[in-house]
Amino acid sequence: MFTEGKARIDRFLQPFAKAVAWVSFRPKVVGMEHIPQKGGAVIVSNHPTYLDPVLLAIFSPRPLSFLAKRRVFSMRFIRTFLWLTDCVPVEQDAPDRRALRRGLSRNCGAEMRW
């Protein structure tokens, strides 16, 4: 669950991360008006690079949570990002109903989900 502690960390780090991303990548951000200010939402993206979810989290006006391959959770470098975004692990080789239920229950709780 996206706790108040995680929200505080997100609000603290987001301005710094935005500045670094703008200087480093010059991303073109479009479609922000389609993200609702309240209620649950699902953003589905075909991301060609591993950086895309990070940029989405940085530039989103609301906290995001992600679904990610279970094996990504063993990578120490991104473990903190997964924790901050309240990431849900998904088994890729078989239907993973548990991950689907977790993602849907969080979304019904009026949080943004990726």
C-alpha positions as CSV (number, residue, x, y, z in Angstrom):
1,M,0.0,0.0,0.0
2,F,1.2,3.5,-0.8
3,T,1.8,4.7,2.8
4,E,2.1,8.3,4.0
5,G,5.8,7.7,4.6
6,K,6.3,6.6,0.9
7,A,4.2,9.6,-0.2
8,R,6.5,12.0,1.7
9,I,9.6,10.4,0.2
10,D,8.0,10.7,-3.2
11,R,7.1,14.4,-2.7
12,F,10.7,15.1,-1.5
13,L,12.5,13.2,-4.4
14,Q,10.2,14.1,-7.3
15,P,11.4,17.7,-7.9
16,F,15.0,16.6,-7.9
17,A,14.3,13.6,-10.1
18,K,12.4,15.8,-12.6
19,A,15.3,18.3,-12.8
20,V,17.8,15.4,-13.5
21,A,15.4,13.8,-16.1
22,W,14.9,17.1,-17.9
23,V,18.6,17.9,-18.1
24,S,19.5,14.3,-19.1
25,F,16.8,13.2,-21.4
26,R,14.6,16.2,-22.4
27,P,11.5,14.0,-22.4
28,K,8.3,15.2,-24.2
29,V,5.4,14.8,-21.8
30,V,2.0,14.6,-23.4
31,G,-1.5,13.6,-22.3
32,M,-1.3,14.6,-18.7
33,E,-4.8,16.0,-19.0
34,H,-6.1,12.4,-19.4
35,I,-4.9,11.4,-15.9
36,P,-7.9,11.8,-13.5
37,Q,-7.2,13.8,-10.4
38,K,-9.3,11.3,-8.3
39,G,-10.3,7.7,-8.4
40,G,-8.5,4.7,-9.7
41,A,-6.9,4.5,-13.1
42,V,-4.8,2.1,-15.2
43,I,-2.0,3.3,-17.5
44,V,-1.0,0.6,-20.0
45,S,2.2,1.3,-21.8
46,N,4.4,-0.6,-24.2
47,H,7.7,0.7,-23.0
48,P,10.7,0.1,-25.3
49,T,13.2,0.9,-22.6
50,Y,13.5,0.1,-18.9
51,L,13.7,3.9,-18.2
52,D,10.1,4.5,-19.3
53,P,8.4,3.4,-16.0
54,V,10.9,5.6,-14.1
55,L,10.1,8.6,-16.2
56,L,6.3,7.9,-15.9
57,A,6.7,7.8,-12.1
58,I,8.8,11.1,-12.1
59,F,6.4,13.1,-14.2
60,S,3.0,11.7,-13.1
61,P,1.0,14.2,-11.1
62,R,-0.2,11.3,-8.8
63,P,1.7,8.5,-7.2
64,L,2.0,5.4,-9.4
65,S,2.3,1.7,-8.6
66,F,3.6,-0.8,-11.1
67,L,3.2,-4.4,-12.0
68,A,6.6,-5.9,-12.8
69,K,8.2,-9.3,-13.6
70,R,8.9,-11.2,-10.4
71,R,12.6,-11.7,-11.4
72,V,13.1,-7.9,-11.4
73,F,12.6,-7.9,-7.6
74,S,16.0,-9.7,-7.2
75,M,17.9,-6.8,-8.8
76,R,19.4,-4.8,-5.9
77,F,19.8,-1.6,-8.0
78,I,16.1,-1.1,-8.6
79,R,14.7,-2.6,-5.4
80,T,14.3,0.8,-3.8
81,F,12.3,2.1,-6.8
82,L,10.1,-1.0,-6.6
83,W,9.5,-0.4,-2.9
84,L,8.7,3.3,-3.4
85,T,6.2,2.6,-6.2
86,D,4.5,-0.2,-4.2
87,C,5.2,-2.5,-7.1
88,V,3.3,-5.8,-7.5
89,P,5.3,-8.8,-8.6
90,V,3.9,-10.8,-11.5
91,E,4.8,-14.3,-12.5
92,Q,5.4,-14.1,-16.2
93,D,5.5,-17.8,-17.2
94,A,2.0,-18.6,-16.0
95,P,-1.4,-16.9,-15.3
96,D,-0.9,-15.0,-12.1
97,R,-4.3,-14.4,-10.6
98,R,-2.9,-13.3,-7.2
99,A,-1.0,-10.4,-8.8
100,L,-4.1,-9.4,-10.8
101,R,-6.2,-9.4,-7.6
102,R,-3.6,-7.4,-5.8
103,G,-3.4,-4.8,-8.6
104,L,-7.2,-4.6,-8.9
105,S,-7.8,-4.2,-5.2
106,R,-5.3,-1.4,-5.0
107,N,-6.8,0.3,-8.0
108,C,-10.3,0.1,-6.5
109,G,-8.9,1.9,-3.5
110,A,-8.7,5.0,-5.7
111,E,-4.9,4.9,-6.2
112,M,-3.2,5.2,-9.6
113,R,-1.9,1.9,-11.0
114,W,0.5,1.2,-13.8
